[in-house]
Amino acid sequence: MHRLRLLLAALAFCSLAFSARASSGTNFSDQWWDPTESGWGASILQQADILFIDLFVYGSDGRPTWYTAAVHYQPQSGRLLFSGDLNVTSGPWFGAFFDPTAVFVRKVGTLQFDASSTDFATLTYSVDGVIVTKSIQRQLWAYEDFTGSYYGGLVYDQSQCANASDNGHVEEFGAFTIDHPANNTFTLTLNSNFGTCTVTGNYSQLGHMGTVDANYACSYGTNGTMTLYELERTSPGMTGRFIGQNNACQVSGTLGGVQR
């Protein structure tokens, strides 16, 4: 019986880990790097399903150089894969009058950005026949502070419920607060149309996106574990995604709110 409980717990953990991954709606805009190779990187800006990527690297002469690519999402790949042409440009000196006709663009190869999760990806590019593959991740500069009072809620789907009638779509709306002190503990308290739920855990961050591994308990008898991820702080409020498992169901959905 003890081994069976361990097996069920392991299966539940694997299921959650598999689901907590990037989606086609993930915002990959950030500064990306290989932390073991500080000195070069990739700046990524996303609009819809296109990533504009600046590579700042070094040439064979050791001098800094940069390449650019506009890579498009490839849904037929079955992965979060973006690919396109890689270009190098030259133009007029920055300290003189800028003449757009003096800008020259040359295709040097291709670039692929293959996201394995929200925060990690494989970057593969070629420059005049030289192929480079790097494992990269979002680069952290400063922690966000989610502390505040919001109005919004959680929208999610329940599955594998002990009572099959509980499977399906759920929307919980109301006021919620987040307490996020400098020690990076994280407490979210939601007062919704169902009751009160409190989510507590430890916050971590890569790039501008945060993650919280948490426990939660609700006044209507539901309690379990939850992972909040793709947490983004904006001037109007905050958004994120989550997965969880409670004493009745597995859950997967989104959360967000405007700051009050």
N, C-alpha and C positions, 0 to 999 in steps of 0.2 A: 504493500500500500504506500509506503514511504517513497519507493522508487517511482511508483505511478504518479504521485504528486509532483515529484521532481521533473518527470518527463512532461507532464501537462504544463508546468510552469515554464520549462524551457521552450516548449512549442509556442506558448503564448508570447514569450519574449521575442522569439524569432519572427513571429507574425508581425509584431509591432515594429521591430527593427526594419523589416522588409517594406512596411507601408510608409515609414517616416522617411520619405525620399523626395527629391525634387519632382516637380510636375511641369507640364508645358506652360503653366502660369507663373512659375518661379521667376523672380527678378534677379538676373545674374549681374546687374550693374554693380561694379565694385572694383577695388584694386586687388589683383591676384598676383601670387608669387609662389616660389618654392622657398620656404623658410631656411633651408640648408644652403641656398645659393643667393644670399642677399646681395643686391647690386643690379639685378635686372627684374623686369616684371611685365605685366600685361594690364593695361587699363581697359575696362569693358563698360560700355554704355549700351543699354538695351532699349529698343523701341519696338513694340509688338513682338514679332518673332524674328527680329534681326538684331544681331550683336555687332557693334562697331568696336573693333579691337585694335589698340595701339600697342605694339611690341617695342619696348625700349631695351635694346641689347647692345652688344659690342661687335664690331667688325673684326676681320682677320688681322687688322693692324692695331687692334686694341682700342680704337676710338669709338665713342658712342654713336650708335645709329638707331634708326627706328623704321618700322614697317607698319602698314595698316591693312586691315581687311574688314569688309562688311560680309559677315557670314550669316547664312539663312538656316532656319530650323528645318531639319530633314525628318518629317514624321514617319516616312516609310521605312526608316531605319529601325524602328521599334525602340529607339533609345533617345535620350535628350542630346541629340547630335546636331551641331551647327557647322556648316562648311561653306567655303567660298575662296575667291582668289586673294592672294597676298601680294601687295604692291609696295614698291619703294618710290619715293618722290624726291625731286630736287627742285630748287627754285631760287629766287633772288635773296640776297643778304637781308637779314631782318632789320638792319639799321638803315636801310635805304628805302626808296619808294618801292612799294610792292606792285610788281607788274604781273598780273595773273597769266599773261601769255608766256611768261618765262618759267612757268611750272611744268615739269615733265614727270609723267607717271609711267612706270614700267612694271609689268607683272613679273614677279620673280618666282612664283610658285603658288601653293595653296595653303590653307589653314583649316584645321578642324578643332572645334571645342566640344569635347565629349564629357558631359556632366554625369558623374556617378552618384551624386547626392546634391543637396542644397549648397554645400560648402566646398566640395572637392570635384576636380575635373582632370581630364587628360588633355593636354594641349599638344597637337602635332602640326608642325609646319615645315615647309621646304623653301629654301632660298637657293636658286640657281643649282639645283640638284643635291644640295646638302639637306638631309632630313633630320629634324630634331623632334624628340618626344619628351615631354616634361609632365610630371605630376604637380599640379598647382592647387592652391587653396586661397580663399579670401584672406586678405591681410587686415589685421586689426590695428586700428589707430587709437580709438577711444571707445569706452563703453557708453552705450545709450542708457538713459534714465527713463524708465517707464512709469515712475511714480505719478499718480494723478487720479482724478475722478472722471469716469467716462459714461457714455450711454451707448449701448449696442447690445452685444450678446454673442451667443454661440449658435451656429447652424451646423447640424451633423447628421450622420446616418448611423443607426444602430444595426448590428448584425450578430449572428450566433447567440442570440438571447436565449436564456433559460426558458422564458415564455415566448414562443414564436410570435405571438401577437404584438410583442414589443419591438420586433424588427421594423425598420423603416426610417423615415425622415422626421427629424425633430428640430424645432426652433425655440430657443430660450432667449428672450429679450428682457432687458431691464438695465438698471444702473449698476455699475461695478467700479471697484477701486483697485488700484495696484499699489502695493508698498514695495519699493525696490531700493533699499539702502545701499550704501557704498560697499558693504561686504558681499553684495550680489546674492543675498537671499531674495526670494521673490514670492509675494503673496497676492493672489487675486481673489477678491470676494465679490461674487455676483448675486444680486437680489433680483431674481427673474419672476416670470409669471408662474413658475413651478415652486419656488422657494429660494433658499439661500444655499449657495455652494462656495466652498473655500478651497483654493488650490495653493499648495505651498511646496516650494522646492528650491533648487539652486540654479542660478542663471549662469550661462556661458555664452560667448559670442565669438564669431569669426566675421571679419568685414563688418558690415552694418547690420547683420542679421543675428538674432539671439535665439537661444534654446533653453528650455527649462525642463528638467526631469523632476516630476512632482508626484505627490499624493493628493487626493482630493476627497472631500466628504460633503454630502448634501443633506439638508434638513429633511428631505423626503425619503431618506433611507439608502440612497445610492452612495457608494464609496469605492475607490480603487486607485489605480495609477494612471498617470497621463504624461505625455511628452508634448510640450508646446514648442513649435519650431517655426522657422521663417518669420520670427517676430521682428516687425519693423516699426520704428517710431517715426512719425511724421508730425508736421506742425498741426494738422487738424486732429490727430489722434494716434491710433495704433491698429495694426492688423497682424494676423498670424494664422497658422494652421495647427492642428493637434490630432493626436491619436491617443486612445486610452482603452483600458479594460477595467470594468467594475464587477461588482458581485452579481450582475445580471447579464451584461452584454459587452461586446466590443464596439468602440465608437471611433469615428473618423470624420473630421470636419474642419471648419474655419471659425475664427473669432475676430472680433474687431469692435471699435467704438470711436466716437468723436469725443474729444475732451470737453468737459463741462467747465 
